[in-house]
Amino acid sequence: MGEAKGKEDGTVTRSAEYVGSFPVDDCCLDEQIKQLHAQLSTLKACRQRRPVALKFSLKGVKMYDEDEVTLLMAHALRRVS
């Protein structure tokens, strides 16, 4: 898995394998942790994997197809004050 830093905007790109995503219910933290552990255990056994490129920046994270052209998913980061 390679890593490259962007020249001007500080973006870091990293290759990864996408196996899936899942929602986490808005409930107490202990219950969220249980849900998270259960889902991650399921995803570890997933046989279908898709090569992707993750681009991290101060604005958020974006997931691109292996070609780094097709945007598959984007998540903005929120500031916590």
C-alpha positions as CSV (number, residue, x, y, z in Angstrom):
1,M,0.0,0.0,0.0
2,G,1.5,3.2,-1.1
3,E,1.3,6.7,0.4
4,A,1.9,10.0,-1.4
5,K,1.6,13.5,-0.1
6,G,0.1,16.2,-2.2
7,K,2.4,19.1,-3.1
8,E,0.2,22.2,-2.4
9,D,-2.9,21.2,-0.4
10,G,-1.4,18.8,2.1
11,T,-3.6,15.9,0.9
12,V,-2.3,12.4,1.7
13,T,-3.3,9.5,-0.7
14,R,-3.2,5.9,0.5
15,S,-4.2,2.7,-1.3
16,A,-6.6,0.4,0.5
17,E,-9.3,-2.3,0.0
18,Y,-13.0,-1.5,0.4
19,V,-15.0,-4.2,1.9
20,G,-18.2,-2.4,2.8
21,S,-19.8,0.2,5.1
22,F,-22.5,0.2,7.7
23,P,-24.6,2.7,9.8
24,V,-24.1,3.1,13.5
25,D,-27.3,3.8,15.5
26,D,-27.5,7.0,17.5
27,C,-27.6,5.4,21.0
28,C,-25.4,5.2,24.1
29,L,-21.7,4.9,23.5
30,D,-21.5,1.4,24.9
31,E,-24.1,0.1,22.5
32,Q,-22.4,1.9,19.6
33,I,-19.1,0.2,20.5
34,K,-20.8,-3.2,20.5
35,Q,-22.4,-2.5,17.1
36,L,-19.0,-1.4,15.7
37,H,-17.2,-4.5,17.0
38,A,-19.9,-6.8,15.5
39,Q,-19.8,-5.1,12.1
40,L,-16.0,-5.0,11.9
41,S,-15.8,-8.7,12.7
42,T,-18.2,-9.4,9.9
43,L,-16.3,-7.3,7.4
44,K,-13.0,-9.0,8.3
45,A,-14.4,-12.2,6.9
46,C,-15.6,-10.5,3.7
47,R,-14.2,-12.1,0.6
48,Q,-15.2,-9.4,-1.9
49,R,-12.7,-6.6,-1.8
50,R,-12.3,-3.6,-4.1
51,P,-9.0,-1.7,-4.5
52,V,-9.5,2.0,-3.8
53,A,-7.5,5.1,-3.2
54,L,-8.2,7.2,0.0
55,K,-7.4,10.9,0.0
56,F,-7.2,12.5,3.4
57,S,-7.1,16.3,3.9
58,L,-8.1,18.8,6.5
59,K,-11.5,19.0,4.8
60,G,-12.3,15.3,5.1
61,V,-11.7,12.0,3.4
62,K,-12.6,10.9,-0.1
63,M,-12.6,7.4,-1.6
64,Y,-11.8,7.0,-5.3
65,D,-11.8,4.0,-7.6
66,E,-8.3,2.5,-8.1
67,D,-7.8,4.9,-11.1
68,E,-8.1,7.9,-8.6
69,V,-10.5,9.6,-11.0
70,T,-13.9,8.2,-10.1
71,L,-15.2,9.5,-6.7
72,L,-17.0,6.8,-4.9
73,M,-17.6,8.3,-1.4
74,A,-16.8,11.5,0.5
75,H,-17.0,12.4,4.1
76,A,-16.4,15.9,5.5
77,L,-14.7,16.4,8.8
78,R,-16.5,18.4,11.4
79,R,-14.6,20.6,13.9
80,V,-15.3,19.9,17.5
81,S,-14.8,22.8,19.8
